[in-house]
Amino acid sequence: MDQSPEATSSPTALRGVMPADLLERDARCPFDPAPGLVARRGGDPVQPLPLANGARAWLVTGFDEARAVLADPRFSNDRIRHPDATQMTAEQASSGACPIDVPERQDGMFIFMDPPEHTRLRSLLTGQFTVRRMRALEARLREIAVEHIDAMRAAGTSADLVPAYALPLPSLMICELLGVDYADRETFQRNTGVALSSTSSDEEKARAGGELYAFIAGLVAAKRAERTDDLLSGLVHDADPPLTDAQLIDMSLVLLGAGHETTANNLALGMFALLERPEQLAALRTDPSLIDGTVEELLRYCSIIQLGVSRVATADVELGGVTVAAGETVVLGTPETNRDPRHWDAPDDLDVRRERAPHLAFGHGIHQCLGQQLARAEMRVGISELVTRMPDLRLAVPAEEVPLRNDMLIFGVHALPVTWG
């Protein structure tokens, strides 16, 4: 939950400055990168990226080069001190982006910080998301999955898999971990959706952000008044030195938003991909031990993070045969970096038997997704239970009629109509 939320910063700003062919996937090939990214394959791994605001930026499509950016401390993720070209107006871009001298930051938006501020806040959370701890949650995840599968079956022979299954599974889990009443899920799900939509107006986004902030502020106040056994209470009462309300609210917003939005879309899009590749689904049904590899392959193959991951060079850096000058922005084309033919054989094929290799679905380096083990557990359980308990599951509409989230910065499907029986 550290890398993925980077892509939620400003979808409207990105859509206003990025070439459209880099952002919208083709409904005929919904699992492939956007056509503009595919067209750049075979070219240089770091290419000039023209922005509509007139700023100079670079697009990284090579796996090794993207991984290098994410691991290099000369590339900053502090968007306050180092302005990001993708978030600028034309006026800001024409005046030139200069580093801004800011005293110690008092907010808690650690995903947009550099060390040491990032290190201190992230370290408060790392122990909550270990492999061992996430494995221990699988029994509860399985209970949630089975409950929702049983509810779908009891309701008939068809459903929309997004609200009936893919969204509740991670939402319930992150609510339980943070100590949020699941009955309040509509508040954060609705407002997060508005914030992530590239079609939302500034007024709509401001209103949604205000409602989210007020909701979390009330939650923090309740935890201060009475400690409960959950992650947020631990942050409120155990952090040393203590965290301010502003820091607690920001950190909670990151965890709550990332904890349901990204995994829900990975799960729904992953099941869509398997239903459209029946030979791969059959292989998994025949050999359930393939589930771990299937999850990794779906994370690579679907790559729901579009073009929201960027960094700003704080010094001149040689990268992929070009010099990225200090102050310039690099944008990672994650869907294409995860299809780099230098790194994978037949990268456009979904292969649940593929030998496991590193991918960038969760990022890399100090901002690598904090909740990746939770996401893996949710996908592992969510997919395996569907495959086992609903062997006749199939799409209820032609694949080209499944509505894609091309209006959102985190890709996926708005709905996934399925049927059985």
Rosetta blueprint (number, residue, H / E / L):
1 M L
2 D L
3 Q L
4 S H
5 P H
6 E H
7 A H
8 T H
9 S L
10 S L
11 P H
12 T H
13 A H
14 L H
15 R H
16 G H
17 V H
18 M L
19 P L
20 A H
21 D H
22 L H
23 L L
24 E L
25 R L
26 D L
27 A L
28 R L
29 C L
30 P L
31 F L
32 D L
33 P L
34 A L
35 P H
36 G H
37 L H
38 V H
39 A H
40 R L
41 R L
42 G L
43 G L
44 D L
45 P L
46 V E
47 Q E
48 P E
49 L E
50 P E
51 L L
52 A L
53 N L
54 G L
55 A L
56 R E
57 A E
58 W E
59 L E
60 V E
61 T L
62 G L
63 F H
64 D H
65 E H
66 A H
67 R H
68 A H
69 V H
70 L H
71 A H
72 D L
73 P L
74 R L
75 F E
76 S E
77 N L
78 D L
79 R L
80 I L
81 R L
82 H L
83 P L
84 D L
85 A H
86 T H
87 Q H
88 M L
89 T L
90 A H
91 E H
92 Q H
93 A H
94 S H
95 S H
96 G L
97 A L
98 C L
99 P L
100 I L
101 D L
102 V L
103 P L
104 E L
105 R L
106 Q L
107 D L
108 G L
109 M L
110 F H
111 I H
112 F H
113 M L
114 D L
115 P L
116 P L
117 E H
118 H H
119 T H
120 R H
121 L H
122 R H
123 S H
124 L L
125 L L
126 T H
127 G H
128 Q H
129 F H
130 T L
131 V H
132 R H
133 R H
134 M H
135 R H
136 A H
137 L L
138 E H
139 A H
140 R H
141 L H
142 R H
143 E H
144 I H
145 A H
146 V H
147 E H
148 H H
149 I H
150 D H
151 A H
152 M H
153 R H
154 A H
155 A H
156 G L
157 T L
158 S E
159 A E
160 D E
161 L H
162 V H
163 P H
164 A H
165 Y H
166 A H
167 L L
168 P H
169 L H
170 P H
171 S H
172 L H
173 M H
174 I H
175 C H
176 E H
177 L H
178 L H
179 G L
180 V L
181 D L
182 Y H
183 A H
184 D H
185 R H
186 E H
187 T H
188 F H
189 Q H
190 R H
191 N H
192 T H
193 G H
194 V H
195 A H
196 L H
197 S E
198 S L
199 T L
200 S L
201 S L
202 D H
203 E H
204 E H
205 K H
206 A H
207 R H
208 A H
209 G H
210 G H
211 E H
212 L H
213 Y H
214 A H
215 F H
216 I H
217 A H
218 G H
219 L H
220 V H
221 A H
222 A H
223 K H
224 R H
225 A H
226 E L
227 R L
228 T L
229 D L
230 D L
231 L H
232 L H
233 S H
234 G H
235 L H
236 V H
237 H H
238 D H
239 A L
240 D L
241 P L
242 P L
243 L L
244 T L
245 D H
246 A H
247 Q H
248 L H
249 I H
250 D H
251 M H
252 S H
253 L H
254 V H
255 L H
256 L H
257 G H
258 A H
259 G H
260 H H
261 E H
262 T H
263 T H
264 A H
265 N H
266 N H
267 L H
268 A H
269 L H
270 G H
271 M H
272 F H
273 A H
274 L H
275 L H
276 E H
277 R L
278 P H
279 E H
280 Q H
281 L H
282 A H
283 A H
284 L H
285 R H
286 T H
287 D L
288 P H
289 S H
290 L H
291 I H
292 D H
293 G H
294 T H
295 V H
296 E H
297 E H
298 L H
299 L H
300 R H
301 Y H
302 C H
303 S L
304 I L
305 I E
306 Q L
307 L L
308 G L
309 V L
310 S E
311 R E
312 V E
313 A E
314 T L
315 A L
316 D L
317 V E
318 E E
319 L E
320 G L
321 G L
322 V E
323 T E
324 V E
325 A L
326 A L
327 G L
328 E L
329 T E
330 V E
331 V E
332 L E
333 G L
334 T H
335 P H
336 E H
337 T H
338 N L
339 R L
340 D L
341 P L
342 R L
343 H L
344 W L
345 D L
346 A L
347 P L
348 D L
349 D L
350 L L
351 D L
352 V L
353 R L
354 R L
355 E L
356 R L
357 A L
358 P L
359 H L
360 L L
361 A L
362 F L
363 G L
364 H L
365 G H
366 I H
367 H H
368 Q L
369 C L
370 L L
371 G L
372 Q H
373 Q H
374 L H
375 A H
376 R H
377 A H
378 E H
379 M H
380 R H
381 V H
382 G H
383 I H
384 S H
385 E H
386 L H
387 V H
388 T H
389 R H
390 M L
391 P L
392 D L
393 L L
394 R E
395 L E
396 A L
397 V L
398 P L
399 A H
400 E H
401 E H
402 V L
403 P L
404 L E
405 R L
406 N L
407 D L
408 M E
409 L L
410 I E
411 F L
412 G L
413 V E
414 H L
415 A L
416 L L
417 P E
418 V E
419 T E
420 W L
421 G L
